[in-house]
Amino acid sequence: MEELLKWGSKVGINLPEGIEFVKDEKKGITAICTSAKGLQNPRISAPLDALITGDLAEKVFGKKDNVLLKVLLAKLKFDSEPTLVDGIDLKAKFTPYLNALPNVVDSPIVWNPREIALLDNTNLSNSLKERFFSILKQWHDMIQENEILNSVQLELKHDIELFQKWDQLSIQQCYEEIVMKTVQLTPAHWCSFSSFLWSHLIFTSRAFPEYVINTGHCKKSSIMLLPIIDLLNHDYTSKVEWSTDNNHSFILSLLKDDIKQGEELFNNYGAKGNEELLNGYGFVLENNICDSVTLRIKLPLPVVENILKTEPSITLPIIDDFTTYAFDVNTKQNYSTKTRTAEDYKDGITFLLQKSNDVSLTSLLQVFTFLSKHDQETIGKSIRPRFEGLQGLRNALHRKLDDLALPTSEDDYPQYEVKEYRGYCAKIYRDSQMKILKHSLDVLKSWEKEWLKDHKSQLLTMDKVLKYDTSFADTELSACFVNAEEDVGFDSTFDLFVLWIVVKTKNNSFIKKHQWVNEDLQVYTENHKQDGKLSTVTEDSQAFYHAYFPHGNETITLDQTNLALNFITDNTFTRSSGSHETILVSLTH
């Protein structure tokens, strides 16, 4: 650290007096205020010449590119030969910084199989191999495309073969054949995938956007490394400003005028949840108010296009809507107003559920509502699809929560040890994911309760039917099964509703309180007179009829059953909690 700070002073990195960098067992390197005197609203600056940017990659490899910048860092770290740019050896120039970089970033990408098992059934675990391959593909494509790197392909034969047989590799093989060389800093070649993986993780955990110092002259995605400045840890409550000057220096300003002696000074990476922090930076935060559960729904593109064209009230976010930096003016979940096409969602629609913000949960429910509606129902006016969409979303969240509660399989890999900090990170990450899901389920429950109250007059339960329509319960229902060879049991309130409709229409015996159901049935029949829906007996109707009337029925026909089943299917929702009660929704009241 002393060598790095001396080097920083030599190359023009300006640190205010009263800052000391010390090692913490849990946090690693921390920036501590040793003297509050004169250390109010401090600024740390680094000149352009002290930064590692894409311009250097362009001078070495002929092109400015983030992937080539990662290759450059790997070359500086692992190539024993000089890397000359304008007569200066970059390896020698940045050696103090290279030596200070961590040997390994604790991202799950480099965890051993037993540690990865601690993440079973989480988003990180489910996407791990896919993310690993995306990094491998970055490296492979660059090796193939860049003429300078293409010349070393012969020495990378083993890694190229791993890429070609990727689908056959297990997580354990990935770890033993690639990752171990990364974490032990023993890559076979400076341009091997193991060395690239090390560099990639350095960038995901330490990179800054280049456009802060180069506005209008680089891609917004361009990244760079800021020696010494990147030592400051993250705190999402820290008020900071990233800026530049006429010489393209990077300036970090800590906007705090009451710094106390012994206090740690923080940068702010933006509002990031534990999944993003663990995946990219190798740490988590307890009680992280920015934490979220990522849900991705993949819909056929024609369905997405239909939503975009016909339902402007439905918000379809993409991952960029949730990605923020400390210097961004807009807050998280402030969705872009840019016009989007279905192609923007070819990889799925991304939602981030949070305890502190239910915006995403509302958007997610809108999508489930759309998917639950029938052709003659409309978003905003029809309440049935809202209720059904809520049940579908609740079921999906319950399944995800149940998966997270399943025991992990780390005992399958006894040959590996679990590092204490990685076990801690896995537990904090999983527990927080479960808390957010439980919160979302509680919110859905409260919304459902409110809706049931608001629309009470438009809803009918079987309990209400049996309470007020005594003739159905006492005589009409039993009359349907007078010739049954054994007692008849009913699988659900849904089935009872179908039989109720059949009996009441056959007998023309709807009580006054339920005349609206008869009116709705007439409207429903009229609406479907032309589409042939009611004239074709479905397989479900046949199965229902034969389940209750295996030998037929003298008074109830299959056509009557088909009409009732279609009507109940299209005009009810079934609660996913408790008794799985089916509720009939009025079409006209």
Protein Blocks (a to p, Z undefined) as FASTA:
>chain_A
ZZmmmmmmmnopacdehiacdddfklopadddfbfghpahiacdddfklpccfklmmmmn
opacfklmmmmmmmmmmmmbdcdeehiafklmmmmmmmmpcfbdcbfklpcfklmmmmgo
iaklmmmmmmmmmmmmmmmmmmmmpmklmmmmmmmmmmmmmmmmmmmpcfklmmmmmmmm
mmnopafbfkbmklmmmmmmmmmmmpccfklmmghiacfkbccddehjlmpccdfkbccd
ddddfkopacdddddfkbcehiacdddebjcdfklmmmmnopacehiakbccdddddddf
klmmmmmmmmmmbccddfklmpccfklmbdghiacfbdcdfklmmnopcddddfkbcklm
mmmmmmmmmmmpcfkbcehjamklmmmmmmmmmmmmmmmmmmmmpccfklmmmmbccdfk
lmmmmmmmmmmmmmmmmmmmmmmmmmmmmmmmmmmmmpccfklmmmmmmmlmmmmmmmmm
mmpcbdcddfbfklmmmmmmmmmmmnopacfklmmmmmmmmmmmmmmmmnommmpccfkl
mmmmmmmmmnopfkbcfklmmmmmmmmmmmcccdfehjlpacdddfkZZ
